[in-house]
Amino acid sequence: MSPHEAERMLAFDAEHIWHPYAPMPAAVPAQPVVSAQGVRLTLADGTELIDGMSSWWAAVHGYRHPDLDAAVTGQLGKMAHVMFGGLTHPPAVRLAERLVALTPEPLTKVFFADSGSVAVEVAIKMALQYWRSQGRPERHRLLTVRGGYHGDTFGDMAVCDPVNGMHHLFADVLARHVFAPPPPLGYAAEPDQAYLDELARLAAAHAHELAGIIVEPIVQGAGGMRFYAPEYLRALREIADEHGLLLVLDEIATGFGRTGELWGCDHAEVAPDIMCLGKALTGGYMTMAVTMCTDRVASGITSGEAGVLMHGPTYMANPLAAAVASASIDLLLSRDWRDEVDTIEALLTSGLDGAAELPGVADVRVLGAIGVIEAREPVDVPAVQEIAMENGVWLRPFGKLIYTMPPYVCTDDEIGHIATAMWEIAESLHAPA
Ligand SMILES: *Cc1c(COP(=O)(O)O)cnc(C)c1O
């Protein structure tokens, strides 16, 4: 692309196109990507950047993987899409077979959604409709923890962290749920009995009006990149069982090996009643997510007055997305993904070693293929991105967080580049005045 063409494109983009969580017109122009291959993005001027973000946790196999490209083009030769009302097709059935086999045993039913946010909406709807079907419509609230992120639609926003999720903006229209304090930080931290007691107390106090509990297992992603001990997840499963609540696990960020186990809930050896998957589901190729549930939830809903689950997106179970999702899962399982993630964990741990002592840094944490530097103050995003790009790396910090969740297929050298970029960013941060 000529410099002139690129400039024209960027000017139109800034003036007319919304970007995520951005003002209009744009305050800072976007970077123009013209292609991507392996773990690298190519910009309009030919610059290549290692994608430290995996396109927001999704592109675990990198870009233009031959198997994934073939899955899409192969399906394209049959049909791109067909409605799912009254019709079905091989890509949907093949993907559902894989998901039922791979996810915790009690999860047997699959709802195909078109994005992670919608999958969480469906999960909430399932939980509420389940209780309505039992003749208990007053059980319509959810217990969750602060620091969570579950998507951007209104139902989802109501269970996101009230501060990060800007609840005050929509205070009068968001559903009111029950919030416990954020789980104490640290995957390996000793469980805090006072916190466990508080969870139990809140659940008991509100059980009569609660449909379920919703959390991200082990890693809270966009709400703060916080890791917590498996003990808290086990406690939530026990609390749910004690009060008959449905445990909803949002595995949209944690699923498919990112945390070092295939599912976040595997760390605690618990199974949810409802589970959401997205992001890496299609290997970063297409938008698709799923909401899975148990026989009990499904039959509970179906035996109720409505007799059906009241949801059905136009692009439900899109065949292109379903085909590439199956191919992505096959590819993941065909490789030693656990070894890849463990290697990334070790390289990020050693690569970020010592950064916690820098004056502008509050905390450094690594779990699975996730590395986080938490600054003491909110960072200057364009300045931080410039340092990353000078190091040949694409990172997208938010708030106080500079983090990476690289493609699993990165070489040791590529992870080294990402860690070096994060170190240099950390060094550039100033201590609070
Ligand atoms: C990204 C994310 C979502 C929302 O998914 P979209 O596909 O962006 O709508 C929901 N929950 C979690 C945990 C996520 O990380």
Ligand as a Chemical Component Dictionary entry (heavy atoms), coordinates in Angstrom:
data_LIG
# 
_chem_comp.id                   LIG 
_chem_comp.type                 NON-POLYMER 
_chem_comp.pdbx_formal_charge   0 
_chem_comp.three_letter_code    LIG 
# 
loop_
_chem_comp_atom.comp_id 
_chem_comp_atom.atom_id 
_chem_comp_atom.alt_atom_id 
_chem_comp_atom.type_symbol 
_chem_comp_atom.charge 
_chem_comp_atom.model_Cartn_x 
_chem_comp_atom.model_Cartn_y 
_chem_comp_atom.model_Cartn_z 
_chem_comp_atom.pdbx_ordinal 
LIG C1 C1 C 0 -13.797 -11.192 25.698 1  
LIG C2 C2 C 0 -14.652 -11.720 26.792 2  
LIG C3 C3 C 0 -16.054 -11.701 26.694 3  
LIG C4 C4 C 0 -16.784 -11.063 25.532 4  
LIG O1 O1 O 0 -16.516 -11.680 24.322 5  
LIG P1 P1 P 0 -16.779 -10.885 22.932 6  
LIG O2 O2 O 0 -16.536 -11.916 21.892 7  
LIG O3 O3 O 0 -15.776 -9.768  22.927 8  
LIG O4 O4 O 0 -18.164 -10.390 22.963 9  
LIG C5 C5 C 0 -16.781 -12.250 27.730 10 
LIG N1 N1 N 0 -16.174 -12.812 28.794 11 
LIG C6 C6 C 0 -14.830 -12.856 28.917 12 
LIG C7 C7 C 0 -14.218 -13.516 30.101 13 
LIG C8 C8 C 0 -14.022 -12.305 27.924 14 
LIG O5 O5 O 0 -12.690 -12.319 28.065 15 
# 
loop_
_chem_comp_bond.comp_id 
_chem_comp_bond.atom_id_1 
_chem_comp_bond.atom_id_2 
_chem_comp_bond.value_order 
_chem_comp_bond.pdbx_ordinal 
LIG C1 C2 SING 1  
LIG C2 C3 SING 2  
LIG C2 C8 DOUB 3  
LIG C3 C4 SING 4  
LIG C3 C5 DOUB 5  
LIG C4 O1 SING 6  
LIG O1 P1 SING 7  
LIG P1 O2 DOUB 8  
LIG P1 O3 SING 9  
LIG P1 O4 SING 10 
LIG C5 N1 SING 11 
LIG N1 C6 DOUB 12 
LIG C6 C7 SING 13 
LIG C6 C8 SING 14 
LIG C8 O5 SING 15 
# 
